[in-house]
Amino acid sequence: MKKFWLTTFSMLASIALLIGCSYSVSLAAPAANGQAAATVNGKPIAMSAYTARVNRIMSQLSLTGQKIDPKQTSTLKTRILDSLIARELLKQEAEKKGIKADPAQVKASMDAIQKSTTPQNFAASLKQMGMTETDFQNYMATELSIKKLIDQELGSKVAVTPQEVKAFYDSNPNLFKTPEMVRASHILIKVDKNATAKQKAEALAKIKKIQKRILKGADFATVAKQVSEDPGSRANGGDLNYFAKDQMVPSFANAAFALKPGQMSGIVKTRFGYHLIKVTAVKPPATVPFDKIKGQIEEHLKAQKMQKALPAYIDGLKSKAKIQIFVKS
């Protein structure tokens, strides 16, 4: 099933997008020292933060092959600065109301992000953003405190009726369909992408010996615990739990979905190396029942309504704030 409802992270991303596009701030005279891109109630938004955000987004756009003309660049820069100003307004309002992120939630969010990638990719992302891990943790704490503020200030003002929930479910049937899934275990013998012909031959010989052991009656899970080179599944006897076809590389998925429960594949080659795959269960396509998903639909619809109310809330904060802009878009 597609996860249409908003997680904490997608909610934060949506807030960032909205506050970046929802309003404009008139320009003030340029600052003499050039150290701040803007100030919000006397608190500066560092020029370095603004410039880094502009450069990062421009770089991302260029990688997609998009050509940005000067007028579009000006609009983009204005929206980027607007988003930083809006974030500062929300941050200050949260501080004013004594709203702080729960440290346990900050830790859980950090853990979830780190588990979703490799340590190398996480470190590279931090470097690209010009942040240390502590900087990023503080950034997440601020984002979560802003979300808490918005939940408190806007959540009580929006309501979702049971009729709206049911109408959404009925109008979006494809969102609630689960594809065919299989549960499989595998044994992996790794082959490095730069492996020599000799190393590849040795890996193939090794997986063939393992295959013979199993064909002679050895238990697949027991052998996987002994010899598999996949650290993520080895301790569980190679079990990968349930997965859809598009969640695996094509050669692995094609082999797994061609098997019936209890069957083992031949030797399958992927970019990771050589595999033996055993399917243990199959789940046919299905539709998630309304009663099981209605709570998440309600959360999603409420989040949508809160997002629509957010620009007006920010405008209210802006009307009471002293904002100075020191850069020209």
C-alpha positions as CSV (number, residue, x, y, z in Angstrom):
1,M,0.0,0.0,0.0
2,K,1.2,3.5,-0.8
3,K,1.9,5.5,2.3
4,F,-0.2,8.5,1.5
5,W,-0.5,9.7,5.1
6,L,2.1,12.2,6.3
7,T,5.0,11.0,8.5
8,T,6.8,13.4,10.8
9,F,9.4,14.0,8.2
10,S,7.1,14.5,5.2
11,M,5.0,16.8,7.4
12,L,8.0,18.9,8.2
13,A,9.0,19.0,4.5
14,S,5.5,20.1,3.6
15,I,5.6,22.9,6.2
16,A,9.0,24.0,4.8
17,L,7.5,24.1,1.3
18,L,4.4,26.0,2.4
19,I,6.3,28.6,4.4
20,G,8.6,29.1,1.5
21,C,5.8,29.9,-1.0
22,S,3.0,31.3,1.1
23,Y,4.0,35.0,1.4
24,S,6.5,37.6,0.5
25,V,8.4,40.1,2.7
26,S,9.2,43.5,1.4
27,L,12.9,44.3,1.0
28,A,14.7,46.7,3.4
29,A,17.9,48.6,2.7
30,P,21.0,46.4,2.4
31,A,23.1,45.9,5.5
32,A,26.4,47.5,5.8
33,N,28.2,44.5,7.2
34,G,26.6,41.9,4.9
35,Q,26.7,39.3,7.7
36,A,23.0,38.8,7.9
37,A,20.6,38.0,5.1
38,A,17.7,39.3,7.3
39,T,16.7,39.8,10.9
40,V,13.5,38.7,12.5
41,N,12.8,40.6,15.7
42,G,16.5,41.4,15.9
43,K,17.6,37.9,15.5
44,P,19.8,37.4,12.4
45,I,19.4,34.8,9.6
46,A,23.0,34.2,8.7
47,M,24.0,35.1,5.1
48,S,26.0,31.9,5.0
49,A,22.8,29.9,5.7
50,Y,20.9,31.7,3.0
51,T,23.7,31.4,0.5
52,A,24.1,27.7,1.3
53,R,20.4,27.0,0.8
54,V,20.4,28.9,-2.5
55,N,23.4,27.1,-3.8
56,R,22.1,23.7,-2.8
57,I,18.8,24.2,-4.5
58,M,20.3,25.7,-7.6
59,S,22.7,22.8,-7.8
60,Q,19.8,20.3,-7.4
61,L,17.9,22.0,-10.2
62,S,20.9,22.0,-12.5
63,L,21.4,18.2,-11.9
64,T,17.8,17.7,-13.3
65,G,18.7,19.6,-16.4
66,Q,16.4,22.5,-15.7
67,K,17.5,26.0,-17.0
68,I,16.5,28.8,-14.7
69,D,16.3,32.3,-16.2
70,P,17.1,35.4,-14.2
71,K,13.5,36.2,-13.3
72,Q,12.9,32.6,-12.0
73,T,16.2,32.8,-10.1
74,S,15.0,36.0,-8.4
75,T,11.7,34.4,-7.5
76,L,13.4,31.3,-6.2
77,K,15.8,33.4,-4.0
78,T,12.9,35.3,-2.6
79,R,11.0,32.1,-1.7
80,I,14.1,30.6,-0.1
81,L,14.6,33.7,2.1
82,D,10.9,33.7,2.9
83,S,11.1,30.1,4.1
84,L,14.0,30.9,6.4
85,I,12.2,34.0,7.8
86,A,9.0,31.9,8.3
87,R,11.0,29.2,10.1
88,E,12.5,31.8,12.4
89,L,9.1,33.3,13.2
90,L,7.8,29.9,14.1
91,K,10.9,29.0,16.1
92,Q,10.5,32.3,18.1
93,E,6.8,31.7,18.7
94,A,7.5,28.1,20.0
95,E,10.2,29.5,22.3
96,K,7.8,32.3,23.5
97,K,5.1,29.7,24.3
98,G,7.7,27.4,26.0
99,I,7.2,24.6,23.5
100,K,10.1,22.2,23.2
101,A,10.7,19.0,21.3
102,D,10.6,15.8,23.3
103,P,14.3,14.6,23.5
104,A,13.1,11.1,23.1
105,Q,11.3,12.0,19.8
106,V,14.4,13.9,18.6
107,K,16.5,10.8,19.3
108,A,14.0,8.5,17.6
109,S,13.9,10.8,14.5
110,M,17.7,10.8,14.3
111,D,17.8,7.1,14.7
112,A,15.2,6.6,12.0
113,I,17.1,8.8,9.6
114,Q,20.4,7.1,10.3
115,K,18.9,3.6,9.9
116,S,17.5,4.6,6.5
117,T,20.9,5.1,5.0
118,T,24.5,4.1,5.4
119,P,26.9,5.9,7.8
120,Q,28.9,7.0,4.7
121,N,25.9,8.5,3.0
122,F,24.8,10.2,6.3
123,A,28.2,11.7,6.8
124,A,28.3,12.9,3.1
125,S,24.8,14.5,3.5
126,L,25.9,16.4,6.6
127,K,29.0,17.6,4.8
128,Q,26.9,18.8,1.9
129,M,24.7,20.7,4.3
130,G,27.7,22.1,6.2
131,M,26.5,20.6,9.4
132,T,28.0,18.4,12.2
133,E,25.8,15.6,13.6
134,T,25.1,17.9,16.7
135,D,24.1,20.7,14.3
136,F,21.7,18.4,12.6
137,Q,20.3,17.1,15.8
138,N,19.6,20.7,17.0
139,Y,18.0,21.4,13.6
140,M,15.7,18.4,14.0
141,A,14.8,19.6,17.6
142,T,13.8,22.9,16.2
143,E,11.7,21.4,13.4
144,L,9.9,19.1,15.8
145,S,9.2,22.0,18.2
146,I,7.8,23.9,15.2
147,K,5.6,21.0,14.4
148,K,4.5,20.8,18.0
149,L,3.6,24.5,17.9
150,I,1.6,24.0,14.7
151,D,-0.2,21.0,16.1
152,Q,-1.1,23.0,19.2
153,E,-2.2,26.2,17.5
154,L,-3.9,24.8,14.4
155,G,-4.8,21.2,15.3
156,S,-7.6,22.3,17.6
157,K,-9.1,24.5,14.9
158,V,-9.5,21.9,12.2
159,A,-11.8,18.9,12.2
160,V,-12.3,16.0,9.9
161,T,-15.7,14.3,9.7
162,P,-16.3,10.6,9.3
163,Q,-17.9,11.3,6.0
164,E,-14.8,13.0,4.7
165,V,-12.7,10.0,5.8
166,K,-15.0,7.5,4.0
167,A,-15.2,9.7,0.9
168,F,-11.4,9.8,0.7
169,Y,-11.2,6.0,1.0
170,D,-13.8,5.5,-1.7
171,S,-12.3,8.0,-4.1
172,N,-8.8,6.7,-3.9
173,P,-9.0,2.9,-4.2
174,N,-5.5,2.5,-5.7
175,L,-3.9,4.0,-2.5
176,F,-5.2,1.1,-0.4
177,K,-4.2,-1.8,-2.6
178,T,-1.3,-4.0,-1.6
179,P,0.7,-5.8,-4.4
180,E,1.6,-9.4,-4.4
181,M,4.3,-10.0,-1.8
182,V,6.6,-12.9,-1.0
183,R,8.5,-13.8,2.1
184,A,11.9,-15.2,1.2
185,S,15.3,-16.1,2.7
186,H,18.5,-15.9,0.9
187,I,22.2,-16.9,1.1
188,L,24.6,-14.3,-0.4
189,I,28.2,-14.8,-1.4
190,K,29.5,-11.3,-2.1
191,V,31.3,-10.3,-5.3
192,D,32.9,-6.9,-5.3
193,K,32.2,-4.7,-8.3
194,N,35.9,-4.5,-9.0
195,A,36.5,-8.2,-8.5
196,T,38.9,-10.1,-10.7
197,A,37.9,-13.0,-12.9
198,K,39.6,-15.3,-10.4
199,Q,37.6,-13.8,-7.5
200,K,34.4,-14.2,-9.3
201,A,35.2,-17.8,-10.1
202,E,36.0,-18.5,-6.5
203,A,32.7,-16.9,-5.3
204,L,30.7,-18.9,-7.9
205,A,32.5,-22.1,-6.7
206,K,31.6,-21.3,-3.1
207,I,27.9,-20.8,-3.8
208,K,27.8,-24.0,-5.8
209,K,29.1,-26.0,-2.8
210,I,26.5,-24.4,-0.6
211,Q,23.8,-25.3,-3.1
212,K,24.9,-28.9,-3.1
213,R,24.8,-29.0,0.7
214,I,21.2,-27.8,0.7
215,L,20.1,-30.1,-2.2
216,K,21.5,-33.0,-0.1
217,G,19.2,-32.1,2.7
218,A,20.9,-29.4,4.8
219,D,18.5,-26.9,6.4
220,F,18.5,-23.6,4.4
221,A,18.2,-21.4,7.5
222,T,21.0,-23.2,9.3
223,V,23.4,-23.0,6.4
224,A,22.5,-19.2,5.9
225,K,23.5,-18.5,9.5
226,Q,26.8,-20.3,8.9
227,V,27.9,-19.0,5.5
228,S,25.8,-16.1,4.2
229,E,27.7,-12.8,3.7
230,D,24.6,-10.6,4.1
231,P,25.0,-9.1,7.6
232,G,21.4,-7.8,7.6
233,S,19.7,-11.3,7.3
234,R,22.4,-13.8,8.2
235,A,21.5,-14.0,12.0
236,N,17.8,-14.6,11.0
237,G,18.7,-17.5,8.7
238,G,18.6,-15.3,5.7
239,D,15.0,-14.2,6.2
240,L,14.2,-11.0,4.4
241,N,10.5,-10.9,5.5
242,Y,7.8,-9.9,3.0
243,F,8.7,-7.7,0.0
244,A,7.0,-6.5,-3.2
245,K,8.6,-7.1,-6.5
246,D,9.7,-3.6,-7.0
247,Q,11.6,-3.5,-3.7
248,M,14.4,-5.8,-5.0
249,V,16.8,-5.6,-7.9
250,P,15.1,-7.1,-11.0
251,S,17.1,-10.4,-11.2
252,F,16.5,-11.2,-7.6
253,A,12.8,-10.2,-7.7
254,N,12.2,-12.2,-10.9
255,A,13.7,-15.3,-9.4
256,A,11.9,-15.0,-6.1
257,F,8.5,-14.3,-7.6
258,A,8.8,-17.3,-9.9
259,L,9.0,-19.7,-6.9
260,K,6.3,-21.3,-4.8
261,P,6.5,-21.6,-1.0
262,G,9.2,-24.2,-0.1
263,Q,11.0,-23.9,-3.4
264,M,14.6,-22.8,-3.7
265,S,16.0,-21.0,-6.7
266,G,19.1,-21.8,-8.8
267,I,22.1,-19.5,-8.4
268,V,21.0,-15.9,-9.0
269,K,23.5,-13.2,-9.9
270,T,23.0,-9.6,-8.9
271,R,25.3,-6.6,-8.5
272,F,25.9,-7.8,-4.9
273,G,27.1,-11.2,-5.8
274,Y,25.6,-14.7,-6.0
275,H,22.4,-15.7,-4.2
276,L,20.3,-18.8,-3.4
277,I,16.7,-17.8,-2.7
278,K,14.1,-19.8,-0.8
279,V,10.5,-18.6,-0.8
280,T,8.6,-19.4,2.5
281,A,5.3,-17.7,1.9
282,V,3.2,-15.7,-0.6
283,K,0.7,-12.9,0.0
284,P,-1.7,-12.3,-2.9
285,P,-2.8,-8.7,-3.9
286,A,-5.3,-7.3,-1.5
287,T,-7.2,-4.1,-0.5
288,V,-6.7,-2.8,3.0
289,P,-10.0,-2.7,4.9
290,F,-11.5,0.7,5.7
291,D,-11.6,0.1,9.4
292,K,-7.9,-0.7,9.5
293,I,-6.8,2.4,7.7
294,K,-9.4,5.1,8.7
295,G,-7.4,6.5,11.5
296,Q,-4.4,7.2,9.2
297,I,-6.7,8.7,6.6
298,E,-8.1,11.1,9.3
299,E,-4.6,12.1,10.3
300,H,-3.7,12.7,6.7
301,L,-6.8,14.9,6.0
302,K,-6.3,16.8,9.2
303,A,-2.6,17.5,8.3
304,Q,-3.8,18.8,4.9
305,K,-6.2,21.2,6.5
306,M,-3.5,22.4,8.9
307,Q,-1.2,23.0,6.0
308,K,-3.9,25.2,4.3
309,A,-4.3,27.2,7.5
310,L,-0.6,27.6,8.0
311,P,0.0,30.6,5.6
312,A,-2.6,32.7,7.4
313,Y,-1.0,31.8,10.8
314,I,2.4,32.8,9.6
315,D,1.0,36.0,8.2
316,G,-0.3,36.8,11.6
317,L,3.1,36.3,13.2
318,K,4.7,38.4,10.5
319,S,2.3,41.3,11.1
320,K,3.5,41.5,14.7
321,A,7.2,41.1,13.9
322,K,10.0,43.4,12.9
323,I,11.6,42.0,9.7
324,Q,14.5,43.5,7.9
325,I,15.9,42.1,4.6
326,F,19.5,42.9,3.7
327,V,19.9,41.0,0.4
328,K,18.5,41.6,-3.0
329,S,17.0,38.7,-4.9
